[in-house]
Amino acid sequence: MTKSPKDDSREEPAEEARPAAENQPRPGGQTDCPLDAAPAADAGDEKPGAAWEAPVQGPPDFPWTLLALLAFPAAALLAWSDSFSVPFLLDDGWNLSGNPGLTRLWPPWWAWLYSRGTGLAGRPVTAFTFALNHAVSGGAPWSYHLVNLAIHILAGLALFGLLRRALSFPRPEGALLTPGRASAAAFFCALAWLVHPLTIQAVTYITQRLESLAALFYLATLYAAARSLEPDASRKGRVLWRAASAGAFLLAAGSKETAVTAPFAVLLFDWTFAGGSLKRIFSRSAWLYLGFVPGLALLFLLVATGDTAGHAYAGNPSFSALD
């Protein structure tokens, strides 16, 4: 059906009036013109932390965490499988084979109390893990090596998590890397550390579990603290992560005295990534740092009473050349 010229004349004013009406200023000076709307869309790109919110390059949902959970144990077994044939070395015999503190699991503090005069003195957490090994395999070293390797793998996973959080942490000036790139970098760095020959002592030398176990809990302390400092953490999550950080540090303090620096490492992480003056840091994260007091108190008591391995090694003629 064709329209008459009369009908066309009635529609033409409406077509001409519509653009004019659309371009009329609204309250606040806004219009529907696409060119006018463009600056508003660009304004949000200048907010702090925009680099952290940028889209991930490459595969958007690549499962780096799942890959680490599968690849790290496999790589560690491939690299360190021959460590299971290594016998007790050096002070392994003094600390493990001839230690009466490892003959009982109950009470849990038995291994600590009756390991005085050995390298396990003043290190109750590590001493208890050796008591568990003694209960499983007695004087056979295979179970000791198995636990050492498991601790090393867990430390690698903790390092992966910490590096990923640090590299993608939403600092005031923006994150160092996008989450995807941070996960990739953290994966390869932690994997290289896991199989590096320099870590051989922590895996094959059984007594050096003192170092590796303390390192595992040290890294866990930092990781949990980093999670509690993230700006988007919920109130409940922040409390739980602070408690986890405090608990990990307490276990680290009971593993070896070298863990004493963990709270200061957390403070350095807080200052570097979350930012602010010391006054602001302690005001913002007071409960996080108060949670480290029990671990520091434990270390102080162990050292003050002289119940540490340093005294045991100093009094042992077998290690006089190392004093």
Buried (B, 14 or more C-beta within 10 A) or exposed (E): EEEEEEEEEEEEEEEEEEEEEEEEEEEEEEEEEEEEEEEEEEEEEEEEBEBBBBEBEEEEEBEBBEBBEEBBBEBBEEBBEEBBEBEBBBBBBBBBEEBEBBEBEEEEEBBBEBBBBBBBBBBBBBBBBBBBBBEEEEEEBEBBBBBBBEBBBBBBBBBBBBBBBBBBBBBEEBBBBBBBBBBBBBBEBBBEBBBEEEBBEBBBBBBBBBBBBBBBBBBBBBBBBBBBBBEEBEEEEBBBBBBBBBBBBBBBBBBBBBBBEBBEBBBEBBBEBBEBEEEEBBEEBEEBBEBBEBBBEBBEEBBEEEBBBBBBBEEBEEBEEEE
